[in-house]
Amino acid sequence: MSNDIVLTGIKPTGKVHLGNYIGAIKPALQIAGASDCTSLYFIADYHGLNSIQNRDEFRDLSYSIAATWLALGLNPDRVIFYRQSDVPEIFELCWILACLTSKGLMNRAHVYKAIQDQNEQLGVDADTGVNMGLFTYPILMAADILLFQSDKVPVGKDQIQHVEIARDIAESFNRVYGDTFKLPDYIVDESTAVIPGLDGRKMSKSYNNTIPLFETAENLKKLISKIKTDSTLPQEPKDPETSNIFLLYKEFATPTQVQELRDKYLSGISWGEAKHELFQVVNAALEEPRKKYYDLMAEPEQIDTILSEGARKARALAGPLLKKVKSRIGRYA
């Protein structure tokens, strides 16, 4: 990945939970620590606007996502960390790309098709609840990616299509106006397990089964106590590999701690004790980030300063490419 440009967007649509941290944030922070690539991280606030149209919620979630990444160790001196809405070049490029993108390509986007399928099941108009921001979401994402000549875009499996659409749009532009954009590739961490929620299903806000990342220690303990377990009795051996508690524990514990808990499972730990062990390691790992998060949220001016500096760096990187694009389409002589 030497000298690659790696771009990660973070959409502010709800409280960050343990599943978000394990599945997306932790792997992305590992990429940020690499010294042989240029890493860009952005708060995708205008992507969130198509579903969050309460001004206070919109503002607070944007700050919350930024504070979360900073609290968990994202170093703005080592990466370019910015707010999407602070980089107007993205939206100018979005319009240019929209003029070369077929409606048929947008019709095939998974997010749009899923809403249409749901509306069909409900017996309502196919486009009920669809605004143009949602419909053209992949074009804005393509602009996010292509403007910085991104080589790699870390995504979950459900987001692969968005990178593929960005490639399609880049190829269309390059065909019409000559070689201009790099064709980005996606990175999917195949080793990342599905993170279980309180009820055993995938941890998701839509299932209301999440453990928010920065809950107080007291609330964290209460939530962990609600994790669903089987009917295995205390003192009976338990299989750590089929235990949701153990799966979560491994993400926060040291190798030595993991082995010690594995031994306790095999010798017959009670579920109550296993949950207590999980609480201990999660709370210890998040105690300092939790404090930093709330300190940042209490002084949003700190966040603004960091994001503004990141936007300055991002615009310096984006400006020359946008100028080249505008020249290619005939905007400049």
C-alpha positions in Angstrom: 0.0 0.0 0.0 3.1 2.2 -0.3 2.3 5.8 -1.2 -1.4 5.0 -1.6 -4.2 7.5 -0.8 -6.7 5.8 1.5 -10.0 7.5 2.2 -12.6 6.7 4.9 -15.9 8.5 5.3 -17.9 8.4 8.5 -21.6 9.1 8.3 -23.2 10.8 11.4 -26.5 9.0 11.7 -26.6 7.8 15.3 -24.7 7.0 18.4 -21.6 4.9 17.8 -21.8 1.5 19.4 -19.3 -1.4 20.1 -20.2 -3.0 16.7 -19.2 0.2 14.8 -16.0 0.4 16.8 -14.9 -3.2 16.3 -16.1 -3.5 12.7 -15.1 -0.2 11.2 -13.3 2.3 13.5 -10.6 0.0 14.9 -9.5 -1.3 11.5 -9.5 2.2 10.1 -7.4 3.5 12.9 -4.9 0.7 12.1 -4.6 2.0 8.6 -4.2 5.6 9.9 -1.2 4.4 11.8 0.6 3.2 8.7 3.4 5.5 7.7 3.5 4.5 4.0 0.2 5.9 2.9 -1.8 9.2 2.9 -4.9 8.7 5.0 -8.0 11.0 4.7 -10.9 10.7 7.1 -14.0 12.8 6.8 -17.3 13.4 8.6 -19.9 12.8 5.8 -22.3 15.2 7.3 -24.1 16.1 4.0 -24.7 12.4 3.4 -26.5 12.3 6.7 -28.7 15.2 5.7 -30.9 13.1 3.5 -32.2 11.2 6.6 -31.5 13.7 9.5 -33.3 17.0 9.1 -33.5 18.2 12.6 -30.9 21.0 12.9 -29.9 20.2 16.5 -29.6 16.5 16.0 -27.7 17.0 12.7 -25.2 19.3 14.4 -24.8 17.2 17.5 -24.3 14.0 15.6 -21.6 15.6 13.4 -19.7 16.7 16.5 -20.2 13.4 18.2 -18.7 11.4 15.3 -15.7 13.7 15.2 -15.2 13.6 18.9 -15.5 9.8 18.8 -12.7 9.3 16.3 -10.4 11.8 18.1 -11.1 10.2 21.5 -10.2 6.8 20.1 -6.8 8.0 18.9 -7.2 9.4 15.4 -4.2 11.8 15.2 -5.1 14.9 13.0 -1.4 15.6 12.7 -0.8 12.3 10.9 -4.0 12.2 8.7 -6.2 14.7 6.9 -9.4 14.8 9.0 -12.1 17.1 7.8 -15.9 17.8 7.6 -17.3 17.1 4.1 -19.4 20.3 4.1 -16.2 22.4 4.6 -14.8 21.3 1.2 -17.0 22.9 -1.5 -14.9 21.4 -4.2 -16.6 18.0 -3.4 -20.1 19.4 -4.3 -18.9 21.2 -7.5 -17.4 17.9 -8.7 -20.6 16.1 -7.7 -22.6 18.2 -10.1 -20.1 17.6 -12.9 -20.2 13.9 -12.3 -24.0 13.9 -12.1 -24.1 15.2 -15.6 -22.2 12.2 -16.9 -24.1 9.6 -14.8 -27.1 7.7 -16.1 -30.3 7.5 -14.1 -30.2 3.7 -14.8 -27.0 3.4 -12.8 -28.7 5.1 -9.8 -31.7 2.9 -10.2 -29.5 -0.1 -9.6 -28.0 1.3 -6.3 -28.7 -1.1 -3.4 -30.0 1.5 -1.0 -32.5 2.8 -3.5 -33.6 -0.6 -4.6 -34.1 -1.7 -0.9 -36.5 1.2 -0.3 -38.4 0.4 -3.4 -38.7 -3.2 -2.4 -39.9 -2.2 1.0 -42.5 0.2 -0.4 -43.7 -2.6 -2.7 -44.3 -4.9 0.2 -46.2 -2.1 2.0 -48.3 -1.5 -1.1 -47.3 2.2 -1.4 -45.8 4.2 -4.2 -42.3 2.8 -5.1 -40.6 6.2 -4.4 -42.3 7.0 -1.1 -39.7 8.4 1.3 -37.1 8.8 -1.4 -35.5 12.3 -1.7 -33.0 13.2 -4.4 -30.2 13.2 -1.8 -30.8 9.6 -1.2 -31.3 8.8 -4.9 -28.0 10.5 -5.9 -26.1 9.4 -2.8 -23.7 7.3 -4.8 -22.7 10.3 -7.0 -21.8 12.4 -4.0 -19.8 9.4 -2.6 -18.1 9.1 -6.0 -17.1 12.8 -5.7 -15.8 12.2 -2.2 -13.6 9.4 -3.5 -12.5 10.6 -6.9 -11.6 14.2 -5.9 -8.6 13.0 -3.9 -7.5 10.4 -6.4 -8.1 7.7 -3.8 -6.4 4.4 -4.3 -8.1 2.5 -1.5 -11.5 2.9 0.2 -12.1 0.7 3.3 -15.7 -0.4 3.4 -18.1 -3.0 4.7 -19.4 -5.6 2.3 -22.7 -3.7 2.0 -20.7 -0.6 0.7 -18.7 -2.3 -2.0 -21.2 -1.3 -4.7 -20.6 2.4 -3.9 -16.9 2.1 -4.8 -17.8 0.1 -7.9 -20.2 2.9 -9.0 -17.4 5.5 -8.4 -15.2 3.4 -10.7 -18.0 3.3 -13.3 -18.4 7.1 -13.1 -14.7 7.7 -13.3 -14.4 5.5 -16.4 -17.3 7.4 -18.0 -15.5 10.7 -17.5 -12.2 9.4 -18.6 -13.8 8.0 -21.8 -15.3 11.4 -22.7 -12.6 13.8 -21.5 -9.4 11.7 -21.4 -7.5 10.1 -18.6 -8.3 12.2 -15.5 -9.4 10.1 -12.5 -7.8 7.1 -10.8 -10.0 4.0 -10.5 -10.3 3.3 -6.8 -10.3 -0.1 -5.2 -12.2 -1.1 -2.1 -10.7 -2.8 1.0 -12.9 -5.3 2.9 -11.6 -6.9 6.1 -12.8 -10.5 5.5 -11.6 -11.4 9.0 -14.0 -9.1 10.8 -16.7 -11.1 12.5 -20.4 -10.1 12.7 -20.6 -8.3 16.0 -23.5 -9.6 18.1 -25.9 -7.3 19.9 -27.7 -7.9 23.2 -30.2 -10.3 21.6 -27.6 -12.3 19.7 -28.5 -10.8 16.3 -26.1 -8.4 14.5 -25.5 -5.3 16.7 -27.5 -2.6 14.9 -29.5 0.5 15.7 -32.3 -0.9 13.6 -32.6 -3.8 16.0 -32.3 -1.6 19.1 -29.8 -4.1 20.5 -26.6 -2.0 20.7 -24.1 -1.1 23.4 -23.3 2.6 22.9 -19.5 3.1 23.0 -19.4 5.9 25.6 -22.0 4.8 28.1 -21.2 5.5 31.7 -19.6 2.6 33.5 -22.9 2.0 35.4 -25.0 1.8 32.2 -22.3 -0.2 30.4 -22.5 -2.8 33.2 -26.3 -2.9 33.0 -26.3 -3.4 29.2 -23.7 -6.2 29.3 -25.8 -8.0 31.9 -28.6 -8.2 29.3 -26.5 -10.1 26.7 -28.4 -13.2 25.8 -26.8 -16.5 26.8 -27.8 -20.2 26.6 -29.0 -22.4 29.4 -25.7 -24.0 30.3 -25.5 -24.2 34.0 -22.7 -22.8 36.2 -19.7 -25.2 36.6 -20.5 -26.8 33.2 -17.8 -26.4 30.5 -18.7 -23.8 27.9 -17.5 -23.4 24.3 -15.8 -20.0 24.1 -16.0 -20.0 20.3 -19.8 -20.0 20.3 -20.1 -17.4 23.0 -21.0 -13.8 22.1 -19.6 -12.7 25.4 -16.2 -14.2 24.5 -16.3 -12.8 21.0 -16.7 -9.3 22.4 -14.1 -9.9 25.1 -11.4 -10.8 22.5 -11.7 -7.4 20.9 -10.7 -5.5 24.1 -8.5 -7.9 26.0 -4.8 -8.8 25.8 -3.8 -12.2 24.5 -3.0 -13.3 28.0 -6.4 -12.2 29.3 -8.1 -14.0 26.3 -6.3 -17.3 27.2 -7.2 -17.0 30.9 -10.9 -16.5 30.1 -10.8 -19.4 27.6 -9.5 -21.6 30.3 -12.3 -20.5 32.6 -14.9 -21.3 30.0 -13.5 -24.8 29.6 -13.5 -25.3 33.4 -17.0 -24.0 33.9 -17.4 -20.3 34.4 -20.9 -18.9 35.2 -22.5 -16.6 32.7 -22.7 -13.9 35.4 -18.9 -14.1 35.9 -18.2 -14.1 32.2 -20.3 -10.9 31.8 -18.4 -9.3 34.7 -15.1 -10.2 33.0 -16.4 -8.6 29.8 -17.5 -5.5 31.6 -14.0 -5.1 33.2 -12.0 -5.2 30.0 -14.4 -3.0 28.0 -14.7 -0.4 30.7 -10.9 -0.4 31.2 -10.3 0.0 27.5 -12.9 2.8 27.1 -12.4 4.7 30.4 -9.8 7.2 29.0 -11.4 7.6 25.5 -14.8 8.2 27.3 -13.4 11.0 29.3 -11.7 12.6 26.2 -14.9 12.2 24.2 -17.0 14.2 26.8 -14.2 16.8 27.2 -14.3 17.4 23.4 -18.1 17.5 23.3 -18.0 20.1 26.1 -15.8 22.3 23.9 -16.9 22.0 20.3 -14.6 24.8 19.3 -11.7 22.4 19.7 -13.4 20.1 17.2 -14.1 23.0 14.8 -10.4 24.1 14.9 -9.2 20.5 14.1 -11.7 20.0 11.3 -11.0 23.5 9.8 -7.3 22.7 9.6 -8.1 19.4 8.0 -10.4 21.1 5.5 -7.6 23.5 4.6 -5.3 20.5 3.8 -8.1 18.7 2.0 -8.8 21.7 -0.2 -5.2 22.2 -1.0 -5.1 18.5 -2.2 -8.4 18.8 -4.1 -7.9 22.2 -5.8 -5.5 21.1 -8.6 -7.6 18.1 -9.6 -10.8 20.1 -9.8 -9.0 22.8 -11.9 -7.9 20.0 -14.2 -11.5 18.6 -14.4 -12.9 22.0 -15.2 -10.3 22.5 -17.9 -11.2 19.1 -19.4 -14.9 20.0 -19.6 -14.1 23.4 -21.2 -14.6 25.6 -18.2 -11.2 27.2 -18.7 -9.5 28.0 -22.0 
